[in-house]
Amino acid sequence: MTTTIGAPPGTAAETAARIREHIVNLCASAEGGHLGGSMSLAEILATLYTRVLRVDPLRPADPSRDVLLLSKGHGGLALYAALTEAGFFPATRLDEYAQPGSEFMAHPHAEIPGVEMPSGSLGHGLALAVGFALGFRLDGTDRRCFVVMGDGELQEGSVWEAASVAAAQRLDGIVAVVDRNRLQITGATETIDALEPLADRWSAFGWSVREVDGHSIEELETALSEPPVPGKPTVVIAHTVKGKGIPFVEDQPRSHYAKLGERQHAKALAALRKGAGS
């Protein structure tokens, strides 16, 4: 089985940069797309696919693979970009995005190679991860299930029901990653339904908690690769910036969904390339 562990240094950073360019290009399509919450995922997904996940792009359904669930389905553009960079399908397939009858929709479609579940209705991913992890235990494998969640999503009660079950069942094969960009579609999480003290909340539910800079590949790799505390699921709280890489939309709720015009598209790409060269 192909494993992404041990990829050459720098690969993840270069992959993150390409993921952001793909996202910007997709948001310049006729339909636009979820820009801000996809951009904040770039380093998280780049690190997972280049340094952590045991996956084989030539065998997406390999029975010994690790599983990644994108619970925050509005980050689907980032997932599509990460999958094409990992070799699951050619980049030309991204041109199908938002075309009539296309499998490439605003939210992930399970028919796309590498997509494990359709998502979009928030709050379901962690419960599905519990199911995967229980299945792995029954099979006697060391497979892991990674579930990427939004922070606004944590306002769903179903998340905390799943968190409780995961801890009670001692499912240390689960790694949840929270994209903690502090914004949701209607504003700041802390003014809508405050989540803090978030680390303490997860800890109180019986989880092992790791907090990192969600744009630091080194911190992410360490947090995502370290063995779990035996009998405890792991949550990585990744502090990020919504719209990261595009100064004119960074940390703004209006970046949630964007349809970039020609000038905005060019300006966004220029900002990304300037940032990559600095």
TARAFEN-V147944 format. One record per backbone hydrogen bond with DSSP energy under -0.5 kcal/mol. NH is the residue of the N-H (numbers start at 0). CO is the residue of the C=O. Records with the same first field share a line. If there is no record, write none. Layout:
NH: CO ; CO
//
This chain:
3: 52
6: 3 ; 49
10: 7
13: 9
14: 10
15: 11
16: 12
17: 13
18: 14
19: 15
20: 16
21: 17
22: 18
23: 19
24: 20
25: 21
26: 22
27: 23 ; 24
28: 25
32: 257
34: 32 ; 254
35: 254
37: 34
38: 34
39: 35
40: 37
41: 38
44: 40
45: 41
46: 42
47: 43
48: 44
49: 45
50: 46
51: 46 ; 47
52: 47
54: 52
58: 55
61: 58
64: 61
65: 53
66: 143
68: 145
70: 68 ; 147
71: 147
72: 70
74: 71
75: 72
77: 74
78: 74
79: 75
80: 76
81: 77
82: 78
83: 79
84: 80
85: 81
86: 82 ; 83
87: 82
92: 89
93: 90
94: 91
95: 92
96: 93
97: 103
98: 95
101: 98
104: 102
111: 108
114: 111
115: 67 ; 113
118: 107
121: 119
123: 120
127: 123
128: 124
129: 125
130: 126
131: 127
132: 128
133: 129
134: 130
135: 131
136: 132
137: 133
138: 134
139: 135 ; 136
140: 135
144: 172
145: 66 ; 143
146: 174
147: 68
148: 146 ; 176
150: 178
153: 150
154: 151
155: 152
158: 155
159: 155
160: 156
161: 157
162: 158
163: 159
164: 160
165: 161
166: 162
167: 163
168: 164
169: 166
170: 165
171: 169
173: 170
174: 144
175: 233
176: 146
177: 175 ; 235
178: 148 ; 176
179: 177 ; 237
180: 178
183: 186
186: 183
188: 181
190: 187
191: 187 ; 188
192: 188
200: 196
201: 197
202: 198
203: 199
204: 200 ; 201
205: 202
206: 201
207: 232
208: 206
209: 234
211: 236
213: 211 ; 238
215: 212
216: 214
219: 215
220: 216
221: 217
222: 218
223: 219
224: 220
225: 221
229: 227
231: 228
233: 173
234: 207
235: 175
236: 209 ; 234
237: 177 ; 235
238: 211 ; 236
239: 179 ; 237
242: 35
243: 240
245: 242
246: 244
248: 245
249: 245
250: 241
251: 248
254: 251
255: 252
257: 32
259: 26 ; 257
264: 260
265: 261
266: 262
267: 263
268: 264
269: 265
270: 266
271: 267
272: 268
273: 269
274: 270
275: 271
276: 272
277: 273
//
